[in-house]
């Protein structure tokens, strides 16, 4: 989040993506830290061993992924976007993480607020799929998983 906040602070024409208001900014920062420290971290703990060929996914770690999605669903139940009523850097960061969830084929449909928000971003953010490189990332993960399985057999 540091690079993104620096870029918006330096080159942003408005403060809509990263508000100057201290309370609003604190919420955006909290969501950015939630993304890095919880949402992305739990995906890494659950899924990266699979693509590294270190075994099957751990159901206990998947419970932690679900818990993170429940938190996110709660944030989005209180507002249209993850940090309030307008799109911020936190929305872009979390959307990028969730595109990785898609690649890992993790179920998101049980979280109605997350699903609503993600679909809205897909249709309202120009070139959403290109920005998040979902197709390329999916192909890369599939190739890594295939190589990991081959190495595990040796």
ROZANU-885209 format. One record per residue: y, x, z of N, C-alpha, C in turn; residue number from 1; residue in three letters. Coordinates in Angstrom, 2 decimals. Layout:
       n.v       n.u       n.w      ca.v      ca.u      ca.w       c.v       c.u       c.w   pos   code
         Y         X         Z         Y         X         Z         Y         X         Z   NUM    ALA
...
END
This chain:
       n.v       n.u       n.w      ca.v      ca.u      ca.w       c.v       c.u       c.w   pos   code
     -1.22      0.81      0.00      0.00      0.00      0.00      1.27      0.84      0.00     1    UNK
      1.19      2.08      0.41      2.39      2.90      0.51      3.03      3.13     -0.86     2    UNK
      2.23      3.44     -1.85      2.78      3.69     -3.19      3.39      2.41     -3.75     3    UNK
      2.69      1.30     -3.59      3.20      0.02     -4.10      4.52     -0.35     -3.43     4    UNK
      4.59     -0.19     -2.12      5.83     -0.54     -1.43      6.96      0.40     -1.85     5    UNK
      6.65      1.68     -2.03      7.66      2.63     -2.49      8.20      2.22     -3.87     6    UNK
      7.30      1.89     -4.78      7.72      1.52     -6.14      8.60      0.27     -6.13     7    UNK
      8.21     -0.72     -5.34      9.01     -1.95     -5.27     10.36     -1.67     -4.60     8    UNK
     10.36     -0.88     -3.55     11.62     -0.52     -2.88     12.55      0.23     -3.83     9    UNK
     11.99      1.12     -4.61     12.79      1.97     -5.49     13.23      1.27     -6.77    10    UNK
     12.32      0.52     -7.38     12.60     -0.03     -8.71     12.72     -1.55     -8.77    11    UNK
     12.38     -2.23     -7.70     12.45     -3.69     -7.70     13.88     -4.19     -7.82    12    UNK
     14.07     -5.21     -8.63     15.41     -5.77     -8.82     15.74     -6.77     -7.72    13    UNK
     14.71     -7.35     -7.12     14.90     -8.26     -5.99     13.93     -7.84     -4.89    14    UNK
     14.03     -8.52     -3.77     13.10     -8.21     -2.69     11.98     -9.25     -2.59    15    UNK
     11.74     -9.98     -3.66     10.74    -11.06     -3.61      9.32    -10.55     -3.37    16    UNK
      8.96     -9.41     -3.93      7.61     -8.89     -3.74      7.42     -8.19     -2.39    17    UNK
      8.51     -7.66     -1.85      8.45     -6.97     -0.57      9.76     -7.26      0.16    18    UNK
      9.80     -8.37      0.91     11.05     -8.87      1.49     11.76     -7.88      2.41    19    UNK
     13.07     -7.96      2.41     13.87     -7.14      3.33     13.90     -7.77      4.73    20    UNK
     13.77     -9.09      4.79     13.71     -9.79      6.07     12.55     -9.22      6.90    21    UNK
     12.87     -8.78      8.11     11.90     -8.06      8.94     10.65     -8.90      9.24    22    UNK
     10.81    -10.16      9.56      9.65    -11.00      9.88      8.78    -11.24      8.65    23    UNK
      9.40    -11.53      7.52      8.63    -11.75      6.29      7.91    -10.46      5.87    24    UNK
      8.61     -9.34      5.99      8.01     -8.06      5.63      6.83     -7.73      6.53    25    UNK
      6.96     -8.07      7.80      5.86     -7.81      8.74      4.60     -8.58      8.33    26    UNK
      4.77     -9.80      7.85      3.61    -10.58      7.40      3.00     -9.93      6.15    27    UNK
      3.85     -9.52      5.21      3.35     -8.84      4.00      2.60     -7.57      4.40    28    UNK
      3.20     -6.77      5.29      2.55     -5.54      5.74      1.20     -5.84      6.41    29    UNK
      1.17     -6.87      7.25     -0.08     -7.22      7.92     -1.16     -7.56      6.90    30    UNK
     -0.79     -8.31      5.88     -1.77     -8.69      4.85     -2.21     -7.47      4.03    31    UNK
     -1.29     -6.56      3.76     -1.66     -5.33      3.05     -2.65     -4.51      3.88    32    UNK
     -2.39     -4.41      5.19     -3.30     -3.67      6.06     -4.63     -4.40      6.21    33    UNK
     -4.59     -5.73      6.25     -5.82     -6.53      6.28     -6.65     -6.23      5.03    34    UNK
     -5.99     -6.17      3.90     -6.70     -5.89      2.66     -7.39     -4.53      2.73    35    UNK
     -6.66     -3.51      3.12     -7.23     -2.15      3.15     -8.25     -1.96      4.27    36    UNK
     -7.93     -2.47      5.45     -8.76     -2.19      6.61     -9.90     -3.15      6.85    37    UNK
     -9.83     -4.34      6.24    -10.86     -5.34      6.49    -11.54     -5.76      5.18    38    UNK
    -10.80     -6.40      4.31    -11.38     -6.98      3.10    -12.05     -5.92      2.22    39    UNK
    -11.34     -4.88      1.89    -11.88     -3.83      1.04    -12.94     -3.00      1.77    40    UNK
    -12.69     -2.72      3.03    -13.62     -1.91      3.82    -14.98     -2.59      3.97    41    UNK
    -14.94     -3.88      4.22    -16.21     -4.59      4.40    -17.00     -4.69      3.09    42    UNK
    -16.29     -4.82      1.99    -16.97     -4.79      0.70    -17.63     -3.43      0.50    43    UNK
    -16.89     -2.38      0.81    -17.42     -1.03      0.64    -18.68     -0.82      1.49    44    UNK
    -18.63     -1.25      2.73    -19.79     -1.07      3.61    -20.99     -1.87      3.13    45    UNK
    -20.74     -3.03      2.54    -21.83     -3.88      2.07    -22.38     -3.44      0.72    46    UNK
    -21.50     -3.19     -0.23    -21.94     -3.06     -1.62    -22.09     -1.63     -2.13    47    UNK
    -21.29     -0.71     -1.67    -21.35      0.64     -2.22    -22.69      1.32     -2.03    48    UNK
    -23.40      1.12     -0.92    -24.74      1.71     -0.83    -25.68      1.22     -1.95    49    UNK
    -25.48     -0.01     -2.40    -26.31     -0.57     -3.47    -26.08      0.21     -4.76    50    UNK
    -24.81      0.41     -5.13    -24.53      1.11     -6.39    -24.81      2.60     -6.29    51    UNK
    -24.94      3.09     -5.06    -25.28      4.50     -4.88    -26.80      4.70     -4.81    52    UNK
    -27.55      3.60     -4.94    -29.00      3.69     -4.93    -29.61      3.92     -3.57    53    UNK
    -28.91      3.52     -2.53    -29.39      3.75     -1.17    -30.07      2.53     -0.57    54    UNK
    -30.43      1.57     -1.41    -31.18      0.42     -0.91    -30.53     -0.91     -1.20    55    UNK
    -31.17     -1.94     -0.67    -30.71     -3.32     -0.87    -29.52     -3.62      0.04    56    UNK
    -28.75     -4.64     -0.32    -27.63     -5.03      0.54    -28.12     -5.44      1.93    57    UNK
    -27.33     -5.13      2.93    -27.65     -5.45      4.32    -27.06     -6.83      4.66    58    UNK
    -27.92     -7.81      5.00    -27.41     -9.16      5.32    -26.42     -9.18      6.48    59    UNK
    -26.58     -8.28      7.43    -25.64     -8.22      8.56    -24.25     -7.80      8.08    60    UNK
    -24.21     -6.89      7.12    -22.92     -6.47      6.58    -22.30     -7.58      5.74    61    UNK
    -23.15     -8.39      5.12    -22.63     -9.51      4.34    -21.95    -10.53      5.26    62    UNK
    -22.45    -10.68      6.48    -21.80    -11.58      7.44    -20.38    -11.12      7.72    63    UNK
    -20.17     -9.82      7.76    -18.83     -9.27      7.97    -17.92     -9.56      6.76    64    UNK
    -18.50     -9.51      5.56    -17.76     -9.87      4.35    -17.32    -11.33      4.44    65    UNK
    -18.26    -12.19      4.84    -17.94    -13.62      4.98    -16.85    -13.85      6.02    66    UNK
    -16.91    -13.12      7.11    -15.89    -13.23      8.15    -14.51    -12.86      7.59    67    UNK
    -14.45    -11.81      6.80    -13.18    -11.40      6.19    -12.66    -12.49      5.26    68    UNK
    -13.55    -13.09      4.47    -13.14    -14.17      3.58    -12.67    -15.40      4.36    69    UNK
    -13.27    -15.64      5.52    -12.81    -16.75      6.37    -11.39    -16.50      6.86    70    UNK
    -11.09    -15.27      7.26     -9.73    -14.93      7.66     -8.76    -15.18      6.51    71    UNK
     -9.11    -14.69      5.34     -8.26    -14.86      4.17     -8.08    -16.34      3.85    72    UNK
     -9.15    -17.10      3.94     -9.07    -18.54      3.69     -8.10    -19.20      4.67    73    UNK
     -8.11    -18.73      5.90     -7.17    -19.24      6.91     -5.73    -18.92      6.57    74    UNK
     -5.48    -17.69      6.14     -4.12    -17.32      5.72     -3.65    -18.26      4.62    75    UNK
     -4.53    -18.52      3.67     -4.17    -19.33      2.50     -4.19    -20.83      2.80    76    UNK
     -4.74    -21.22      3.92     -4.67    -22.62      4.34     -3.31    -22.96      4.90    77    UNK
     -2.60    -21.93      5.35     -1.28    -22.14      5.95     -0.14    -22.00      4.96    78    UNK
     -0.40    -21.43      3.79      0.66    -21.20      2.81      0.06    -21.11      1.41    79    UNK
      0.91    -21.20      0.42      0.44    -21.13     -0.97     -0.05    -19.74     -1.35    80    UNK
      0.61    -18.73     -0.79      0.25    -17.34     -1.08     -0.17    -16.65      0.21    81    UNK
     -0.70    -15.45      0.12     -1.29    -14.82      1.30     -0.28    -14.48      2.40    82    UNK
      0.99    -14.31      2.03      1.98    -13.95      3.05      3.13    -14.96      3.13    83    UNK
      2.91    -16.15      2.62      3.96    -17.16      2.69      4.01    -18.04      1.46    84    UNK
      5.21    -18.52      1.17      5.37    -19.48      0.07      5.75    -18.86     -1.26    85    UNK
      5.77    -17.53     -1.32      6.04    -16.88     -2.60      5.11    -15.67     -2.76    86    UNK
      4.91    -15.29     -4.01      4.02    -14.18     -4.32      4.65    -12.87     -3.86    87    UNK
      3.82    -12.02     -3.24      4.28    -10.72     -2.76      3.29     -9.63     -3.18    88    UNK
      3.60     -8.41     -2.80      2.67     -7.30     -3.05      1.29     -7.58     -2.46    89    UNK
      1.26     -8.28     -1.34     -0.02     -8.57     -0.70     -0.92     -9.40     -1.61    90    UNK
     -0.34    -10.32     -2.36     -1.14    -11.12     -3.29     -1.78    -10.23     -4.36    91    UNK
     -1.00     -9.31     -4.89     -1.54     -8.42     -5.93     -2.64     -7.52     -5.37    92    UNK
     -2.41     -6.98     -4.18     -3.40     -6.09     -3.57     -4.71     -6.83     -3.28    93    UNK
     -4.60     -8.00     -2.69     -5.80     -8.76     -2.33     -6.50     -9.29     -3.58    94    UNK
     -5.74     -9.69     -4.58     -6.36    -10.15     -5.84     -7.16     -9.03     -6.48    95    UNK
     -6.64     -7.82     -6.41     -7.37     -6.67     -6.96     -8.68     -6.45     -6.21    96    UNK
     -8.62     -6.55     -4.89     -9.85     -6.41     -4.09    -10.84     -7.51     -4.44    97    UNK
    -10.35     -8.74     -4.57    -11.25     -9.85     -4.88    -11.84     -9.74     -6.28    98    UNK
    -11.15     -9.09     -7.18    -11.75     -8.88     -8.50    -12.97     -7.97     -8.37    99    UNK
    -12.94     -7.07     -7.41    -14.10     -6.22     -7.13    -15.22     -7.06     -6.52   100    UNK
    -14.86     -8.05     -5.70    -15.86     -8.97     -5.16    -16.57     -9.68     -6.32   101    UNK
    -15.80    -10.04     -7.35    -16.40    -10.69     -8.52    -17.42     -9.78     -9.19   102    UNK
    -17.07     -8.53     -9.32    -17.97     -7.55     -9.94    -19.28     -7.46     -9.15   103    UNK
    -19.16     -7.50     -7.83    -20.33     -7.42     -6.96    -21.06     -8.76     -6.86   104    UNK
    -20.54     -9.76     -7.58    -21.13    -11.10     -7.60    -21.23    -11.72     -6.20   105    UNK
    -20.19    -11.52     -5.40    -20.15    -12.12     -4.08    -19.57    -13.52     -4.18   106    UNK
    -20.18    -14.44     -3.48    -19.81    -15.85     -3.54    -18.45    -16.07     -2.87   107    UNK
    -17.56    -16.69     -3.61    -16.25    -16.99     -3.07    -15.99    -18.49     -3.04   108    UNK
    -16.84    -19.27     -3.67    -16.59    -20.71     -3.83    -16.61    -21.48     -2.51   109    UNK
    -17.22    -20.93     -1.47    -17.24    -21.60     -0.18    -15.87    -21.59      0.50   110    UNK
    -14.98    -20.81     -0.01    -13.65    -20.65      0.60    -12.63    -21.31     -0.31   111    UNK
    -12.38    -22.60     -0.06    -11.60    -23.41     -1.00    -10.18    -22.90     -1.18   112    UNK
     -9.55    -22.42     -0.12     -8.18    -21.93     -0.25     -8.13    -20.63     -1.06   113    UNK
     -9.11    -19.77     -0.82     -9.20    -18.52     -1.58     -9.43    -18.84     -3.05   114    UNK
    -10.34    -19.75     -3.33    -10.64    -20.12     -4.72     -9.41    -20.70     -5.41   115    UNK
     -8.71    -21.60     -4.73     -7.49    -22.21     -5.29     -6.46    -21.14     -5.63   116    UNK
     -6.21    -20.26     -4.67     -5.20    -19.22     -4.83     -5.56    -18.26     -5.96   117    UNK
     -6.82    -17.83     -5.99     -7.25    -16.86     -7.00     -7.16    -17.46     -8.40   118    UNK
     -7.58    -18.72     -8.55     -7.47    -19.39     -9.85     -6.01    -19.51    -10.27   119    UNK
     -5.14    -19.82     -9.32     -3.71    -19.93     -9.63     -3.15    -18.59    -10.12   120    UNK
     -3.56    -17.51     -9.49     -3.10    -16.18     -9.93     -3.63    -15.86    -11.32   121    UNK
     -4.89    -16.19    -11.57     -5.47    -15.91    -12.88     -4.69    -16.59    -14.00   122    UNK
     -4.15    -17.77    -13.72     -3.42    -18.49    -14.77     -1.93    -18.19    -14.77   123    UNK
     -1.38    -17.77    -13.64      0.08    -17.57    -13.59      0.53    -16.12    -13.77   124    UNK
     -0.34    -15.17    -13.50      0.03    -13.76    -13.65     -0.35    -13.32    -15.07   125    UNK
      0.64    -12.92    -15.86      0.33    -12.49    -17.23     -0.66    -11.32    -17.24   126    UNK
     -1.62    -11.39    -18.13     -2.62    -10.33    -18.31     -3.40    -10.02    -17.04   127    UNK
     -3.66    -11.03    -16.23     -4.37    -10.85    -14.96     -5.69    -10.09    -15.15   128    UNK
     -6.49    -10.51    -16.11     -7.79     -9.87    -16.33     -7.63     -8.41    -16.75   129    UNK
     -6.63     -8.13    -17.58     -6.41     -6.75    -18.01     -5.95     -5.88    -16.85   130    UNK
     -5.06     -6.42    -16.04     -4.53     -5.66    -14.90     -5.65     -5.30    -13.94   131    UNK
     -6.54     -6.24    -13.68     -7.61     -6.01    -12.72     -8.85     -5.37    -13.34   132    UNK
     -8.87     -5.24    -14.66     -9.97     -4.56    -15.37    -11.35     -5.05    -14.96   133    UNK
    -11.48     -6.35    -14.75    -12.73     -6.90    -14.26    -13.90     -6.58    -15.18   134    UNK
    -13.72     -6.75    -16.47    -14.83     -6.51    -17.40    -15.24     -5.04    -17.40   135    UNK
    -14.26     -4.15    -17.43    -14.58     -2.72    -17.42    -15.23     -2.31    -16.11   136    UNK
    -14.71     -2.84    -15.01    -15.25     -2.52    -13.70    -16.68     -3.03    -13.56   137    UNK
    -16.94     -4.22    -14.06    -18.29     -4.78    -14.02    -19.26     -3.87    -14.77   138    UNK
    -18.88     -3.47    -15.95    -19.74     -2.59    -16.75    -19.99     -1.27    -16.02   139    UNK
    -18.94     -0.70    -15.44    -19.08      0.56    -14.73    -20.03      0.42    -13.54   140    UNK
    -19.87     -0.66    -12.75    -20.74     -0.88    -11.59    -22.18     -1.08    -12.03   141    UNK
    -22.39     -1.81    -13.11    -23.75     -2.02    -13.61    -24.39     -0.70    -14.02   142    UNK
    -23.63      0.15    -14.69    -24.15      1.46    -15.10    -24.45      2.34    -13.89   143    UNK
    -23.57      2.31    -12.89    -23.81      3.10    -11.68    -25.06      2.62    -10.95   144    UNK
    -25.22      1.31    -10.84    -26.40      0.76    -10.17    -27.67      1.15    -10.92   145    UNK
    -27.63      1.10    -12.24    -28.79      1.47    -13.06    -29.15      2.94    -12.85   146    UNK
    -28.14      3.81    -12.87    -28.38      5.24    -12.66    -28.92      5.52    -11.27   147    UNK
    -28.36      4.80    -10.29    -28.82      4.99     -8.91    -30.28      4.61     -8.76   148    UNK
    -30.68      3.52     -9.40    -32.09      3.10     -9.35    -32.99      4.14    -10.01   149    UNK
    -32.54      4.70    -11.13    -33.32      5.72    -11.82    -33.48      6.96    -10.95   150    UNK
    -32.40      7.36    -10.30    -32.46      8.53     -9.42    -33.36      8.28     -8.22   151    UNK
    -33.34      7.06     -7.72    -34.16      6.72     -6.56    -35.65      6.80     -6.89   152    UNK
    -36.00      6.57     -8.15    -37.41      6.61     -8.57    -37.91      8.04     -8.73   153    UNK
    -37.01      9.00     -8.87    -37.40     10.41     -9.09    -37.85     11.09     -7.82   154    UNK
END
